[in-house]
Amino acid sequence: MPLTKFTHGRHLSISLRLKITIWSSFALSQSIVPSQTFMFDQLETLFQAITARHIAIETQNAEETFSEIVEEIGKLAEYQATLYTQSPTLGQGTYWDANTQLTIRSGDR
């Protein structure tokens, strides 16, 4: 069956539309890939910044906690040293003694 001008024109039109569709899809995909790569890089940079900030905050909190612990240990050491210097004075006083002050009545438990 011979192609008429109409049929030939129609095939040409369909072929041209198909080529344009394929070309535009390819061009769009080429523009999307770099865009997605850029977005991924941006997200990765953002997550790294957030992680670094979180690590810095937690490090600061740990440093403050350890500083407080060192300070409290220093206070305890000073208190212990003070008690040792006062041991002769403290040893002269009378204290409440449970062994002599408490008695168990028979039948009570």
C-alpha beads as a LAMMPS data file, in Angstrom:
LAMMPS data file: protein, C-alpha beads

109 atoms
108 bonds

1 atom types
1 bond types

-500.0 500.0 xlo xhi
-500.0 500.0 ylo yhi
-500.0 500.0 zlo zhi

Masses

1 110.0

Atoms # bond

1 1 1 0.000 0.000 0.000
2 1 1 1.637 3.226 -1.079
3 1 1 2.030 6.013 1.453
4 1 1 0.017 9.035 0.636
5 1 1 1.108 12.526 1.483
6 1 1 -1.381 12.561 4.338
7 1 1 -0.120 9.296 5.808
8 1 1 3.464 10.319 5.289
9 1 1 2.792 13.666 7.005
10 1 1 1.030 11.939 9.859
11 1 1 3.928 9.500 10.406
12 1 1 6.368 12.391 10.231
13 1 1 4.313 14.354 12.782
14 1 1 4.099 11.393 15.178
15 1 1 7.792 10.665 14.747
16 1 1 8.681 14.286 15.411
17 1 1 6.481 14.432 18.532
18 1 1 8.012 11.211 19.790
19 1 1 11.532 12.562 19.260
20 1 1 10.645 15.804 21.043
21 1 1 9.124 13.889 23.950
22 1 1 12.162 11.621 24.260
23 1 1 14.563 14.540 23.956
24 1 1 12.706 16.678 26.525
25 1 1 12.485 13.723 28.932
26 1 1 16.214 13.156 28.565
27 1 1 16.945 16.870 29.034
28 1 1 14.684 17.000 32.084
29 1 1 16.339 13.947 33.604
30 1 1 19.752 15.506 33.019
31 1 1 18.680 18.644 34.861
32 1 1 17.060 16.701 37.713
33 1 1 20.096 14.532 38.489
34 1 1 22.441 17.468 39.210
35 1 1 19.653 19.139 41.168
36 1 1 19.127 16.019 43.279
37 1 1 22.874 15.651 43.746
38 1 1 23.084 19.285 44.846
39 1 1 20.193 18.785 47.285
40 1 1 21.816 15.627 48.663
41 1 1 25.103 17.484 49.136
42 1 1 23.263 20.315 50.889
43 1 1 21.460 17.877 53.199
44 1 1 24.698 16.081 53.963
45 1 1 26.353 19.394 54.838
46 1 1 23.383 20.359 56.999
47 1 1 23.435 17.032 58.864
48 1 1 27.174 17.347 59.422
49 1 1 26.685 20.839 60.849
50 1 1 23.860 19.650 63.115
51 1 1 25.925 16.694 64.289
52 1 1 28.963 18.887 64.955
53 1 1 26.812 21.343 66.934
54 1 1 25.238 18.514 68.946
55 1 1 28.680 17.079 69.722
56 1 1 29.919 20.511 70.820
57 1 1 26.917 20.978 73.136
58 1 1 27.296 17.515 74.664
59 1 1 31.041 18.030 75.092
60 1 1 30.401 21.315 76.896
61 1 1 27.813 19.627 79.145
62 1 1 30.267 16.833 79.979
63 1 1 33.028 19.344 80.745
64 1 1 30.718 21.297 83.074
65 1 1 29.639 18.087 84.824
66 1 1 33.222 16.917 85.322
67 1 1 34.209 20.378 86.587
68 1 1 31.392 20.212 89.139
69 1 1 32.515 16.728 90.191
70 1 1 36.106 17.915 90.658
71 1 1 34.856 20.887 92.699
72 1 1 32.691 18.673 94.920
73 1 1 35.549 16.204 95.468
74 1 1 37.753 19.152 96.480
75 1 1 35.109 20.267 99.000
76 1 1 34.886 16.738 100.418
77 1 1 38.666 16.575 100.763
78 1 1 38.696 19.927 102.605
79 1 1 35.891 18.743 104.892
80 1 1 37.764 15.513 105.644
81 1 1 40.952 17.433 106.388
82 1 1 39.017 19.746 108.722
83 1 1 37.528 16.770 110.560
84 1 1 40.987 15.220 111.006
85 1 1 42.353 18.454 112.454
86 1 1 39.424 18.582 114.885
87 1 1 39.599 14.902 115.915
88 1 1 41.162 15.610 119.347
89 1 1 38.378 18.096 120.107
90 1 1 35.649 15.858 118.785
91 1 1 36.965 12.867 120.755
92 1 1 36.466 14.679 124.079
93 1 1 32.721 15.136 123.727
94 1 1 29.947 12.854 124.885
95 1 1 27.728 11.288 122.293
96 1 1 24.477 9.449 122.312
97 1 1 25.285 5.726 122.374
98 1 1 22.623 3.342 121.124
99 1 1 24.170 0.458 123.038
100 1 1 23.544 2.169 126.358
101 1 1 20.487 4.267 125.512
102 1 1 18.290 1.645 123.855
103 1 1 16.887 -1.350 125.617
104 1 1 14.634 -4.053 124.243
105 1 1 11.678 -4.835 126.414
106 1 1 10.764 -8.456 126.634
107 1 1 8.027 -9.416 124.221
108 1 1 8.709 -6.480 121.867
109 1 1 10.261 -7.288 118.556

Bonds

1 1 1 2
2 1 2 3
3 1 3 4
4 1 4 5
5 1 5 6
6 1 6 7
7 1 7 8
8 1 8 9
9 1 9 10
10 1 10 11
11 1 11 12
12 1 12 13
13 1 13 14
14 1 14 15
15 1 15 16
16 1 16 17
17 1 17 18
18 1 18 19
19 1 19 20
20 1 20 21
21 1 21 22
22 1 22 23
23 1 23 24
24 1 24 25
25 1 25 26
26 1 26 27
27 1 27 28
28 1 28 29
29 1 29 30
30 1 30 31
31 1 31 32
32 1 32 33
33 1 33 34
34 1 34 35
35 1 35 36
36 1 36 37
37 1 37 38
38 1 38 39
39 1 39 40
40 1 40 41
41 1 41 42
42 1 42 43
43 1 43 44
44 1 44 45
45 1 45 46
46 1 46 47
47 1 47 48
48 1 48 49
49 1 49 50
50 1 50 51
51 1 51 52
52 1 52 53
53 1 53 54
54 1 54 55
55 1 55 56
56 1 56 57
57 1 57 58
58 1 58 59
59 1 59 60
60 1 60 61
61 1 61 62
62 1 62 63
63 1 63 64
64 1 64 65
65 1 65 66
66 1 66 67
67 1 67 68
68 1 68 69
69 1 69 70
70 1 70 71
71 1 71 72
72 1 72 73
73 1 73 74
74 1 74 75
75 1 75 76
76 1 76 77
77 1 77 78
78 1 78 79
79 1 79 80
80 1 80 81
81 1 81 82
82 1 82 83
83 1 83 84
84 1 84 85
85 1 85 86
86 1 86 87
87 1 87 88
88 1 88 89
89 1 89 90
90 1 90 91
91 1 91 92
92 1 92 93
93 1 93 94
94 1 94 95
95 1 95 96
96 1 96 97
97 1 97 98
98 1 98 99
99 1 99 100
100 1 100 101
101 1 101 102
102 1 102 103
103 1 103 104
104 1 104 105
105 1 105 106
106 1 106 107
107 1 107 108
108 1 108 109
